[in-house]
Each structure stands twice: as structure tokens, then as C-alpha cells.
Amino acid sequence: ERLSVTALQQIDQIAARAQSILSHNRAILDRFLDARSDLIVVRPEIGSVMFPRVARGRVDELCSLLRQKFETTVVPGRFFEMPDHIRIGIGGEADELGAGLERLAAALDMM
């Protein structure tokens, strides 16, 4: 309860930090998506995830390739009733997002 009270007392700072992280990471993901014709996505203005549709190849093959060759995981869209999509989260560290997107690009290029 004390942590909740402390967090609520600092909610404006917490929200500003979260918004800064998401804005920065959204720009990283947007640049990546702009360069990829093999991913099609509706880009929501808010939120911490996107669900690009894989336009070439099968999602399960992409996920397997990412795990086996690149030690990287994306969530298959079948878990969200979107079997031709993958889920990409943007709420983490920018460096990790960038590195993950580089590995995703390499895997997509192999498909």
C-alpha cells in the first residue's frame, strides 16, 4: 500500500517517463517499418505494441528462424487471433528494441 501511495504521488513523473520511452521507441519502430515492404501494419497513435502482418512467408517459420538462428523472440499473432501477424512491444530499452529489429530484419531477409 505504501508503494501505491508513493507511486500515485509521483504519477505525473511516471507518466512523463513512460511517454518519453514510448515516443522514442515508436520512432525507432516507425523507421524500421518504413524500410520494410514485407511488413504491413496499421500504426496506432498510442499504445506500447504493434502487430505487423508478415507479407511474405509464414509467421511460424519466421518465429522459428528468429529463435534458432538469432536467439530472438517475437510473439506470433495467432495468440491474438491474427495468425499472419507478429507482436512487437516498444516499452523496453531502446537499445534492445533496435538490436531486436536488426535481427528481425535479418530473419525477414532470409525468408
Rosetta blueprint (number, residue, H / E / L):
1 E L
2 R H
3 L H
4 S H
5 V H
6 T H
7 A H
8 L H
9 Q H
10 Q L
11 I H
12 D H
13 Q H
14 I H
15 A H
16 A H
17 R H
18 A H
19 Q H
20 S H
21 I H
22 L H
23 S H
24 H H
25 N H
26 R H
27 A H
28 I H
29 L H
30 D H
31 R H
32 F H
33 L H
34 D H
35 A L
36 R L
37 S L
38 D L
39 L E
40 I E
41 V L
42 V L
43 R L
44 P L
45 E L
46 I L
47 G L
48 S L
49 V E
50 M E
51 F L
52 P L
53 R E
54 V E
55 A L
56 R L
57 G L
58 R L
59 V H
60 D H
61 E H
62 L H
63 C H
64 S H
65 L H
66 L H
67 R H
68 Q H
69 K H
70 F H
71 E L
72 T L
73 T L
74 V L
75 V E
76 P E
77 G H
78 R H
79 F H
80 F H
81 E L
82 M L
83 P L
84 D L
85 H E
86 I E
87 R E
88 I E
89 G E
90 I L
91 G L
92 G L
93 E L
94 A H
95 D H
96 E H
97 L H
98 G H
99 A H
100 G H
101 L H
102 E H
103 R H
104 L H
105 A H
106 A H
107 A H
108 L H
109 D H
110 M H
111 M L
